[in-house]
Amino acid sequence: MNVPTNRPLPALPGHLGVVGLGLMGASLARAARRVDRGVRITAVEPRAEVRARALADGVADQVSAEPDAALAGCGVVVLCTPVATIEALLAPVSALLADGAVLTDVGGAKERVVTLARERVRPGVAFVGAHPMFGGHGGYDGATAEKWSAGGTVAICTDGDPGAVDRVAALHLALGAKVERCTAAEHDAAVAMVSHLPYLVASALSVAVREAGPLAMHLAGPGLKDATRLAEFPFDIQGEVARRNAHLPEAARRLERHLARLLAAIAESPESARSALEAARAAREELF
């Protein structure tokens, strides 16, 4: 359930670690700076140019090329990398943290990473899966504090230690986001419908339109552009996430049932078509 917004916002951890200064990591760091100029931010970023810019911009107080002992003082460390890298970093980053620290992430698929964390995160460090339901394109250049302060929703997985879950929820609430608590399985089932399936549909639609020939491509307009926007995501960002979601096949079957029902209604009669498509329009209005 959503945490009530009429409570005072919690404080940020005094020392925050951010591993990866792409769009999400740099946005998180900027949001933390906006909320509390006194918070110390230790970052990790392999690209030398981005390291230099992050220091010059005041996004971080210290930036290393790879995880090192500088993370030991962090109370909370957030892995803000593509999901395959998140999985690879669980063991080495947790080994650097002090007892009582919390390791979390921003990956878009949670069941697999939560399971791997049980195996790879060292005892004494708690892992909490999290997923900001806002993103986009642009890397470091596109990072803004508003990613969090605009009040988007962050899913927080409740599979781990309750105290650690509260600390991660407090971080995102302090940055201005809303929090939705759920299990990793509940998260992946829901996100299969609202994120991963739309990505696959956009990808399939893009290929189908190209296959339809030059006239279809020349006549494509804003509607198709909107419908295929998610296909722009690189594989490492969205494809690697989607393929880790075990709930995606069932989501696809649900879509197939509704598409078949709509096609049958269109073929049956004008009245059936109107009823089915007006019901779909009403469903869309409930969503947004």
HUWO-V936811 format. One record per backbone hydrogen bond with DSSP energy under -0.5 kcal/mol. NH is the residue of the N-H (numbers start at 1). CO is the residue of the C=O. Records with the same first field share a line. If there is no record, write none. Layout:
NH->CO ; CO
This chain:
3->179
7->4
16->40
17->76
18->42
19->78
20->18 ; 44
22->80
26->22
27->23
28->24
29->25
30->26
31->27
32->28
33->29
34->30
35->31
36->32
39->36
40->14
42->16 ; 40
43->41 ; 62
44->18
45->64
48->46
51->47
52->48
53->49
54->50
55->51
56->52
57->53
58->54 ; 55
59->54
60->54
61->41
62->41
64->43
71->68
72->69
73->70
74->71
75->15
76->15
77->102
78->17
79->77 ; 104
80->19 ; 78
85->82
86->82
87->83
88->84
89->85
90->86 ; 87
92->88
93->89
94->89 ; 90
95->91
96->92 ; 93
97->93 ; 94
98->72
100->124
101->98
102->75
103->126
104->77
105->128
106->79
114->110
115->111
116->112
117->113
118->114
119->115 ; 116
120->116
121->117
125->122
126->101
128->103
131->155
133->153
134->132
141->138
142->138 ; 139
143->140
147->144
148->145
149->145
150->146
151->148
154->178
155->131
156->180
157->129
158->182
165->161
166->162
167->163
168->164
169->165
170->166
171->167
172->168
173->169
174->170
175->171
176->173
177->172
178->152
180->154
181->1
182->156
187->183
188->184
189->185
190->186
191->187
192->188
193->189 ; 190
194->190
195->191
196->191
197->192
199->195
200->196
201->197
202->198
203->199
204->200
205->201
206->202
207->203
208->204
209->205
210->206
211->207
212->208
213->209 ; 210
217->213
218->214
219->215
220->216 ; 217
225->221
226->222
227->223
228->224
229->226
231->228
232->229
233->230
237->234
238->234
239->234
240->235
242->238
243->239
244->241
245->242
246->244
248->245
251->247
252->248
253->249
254->250
255->251
256->252
257->253
258->254
259->255
260->256
261->257
262->258
263->259
264->260
265->261
266->262
267->263
268->264
269->265
273->265 ; 269
274->270
275->271
276->272
277->273
278->274
279->275
280->276
281->277
282->278
283->279
284->280
285->281
286->282
287->283
288->284
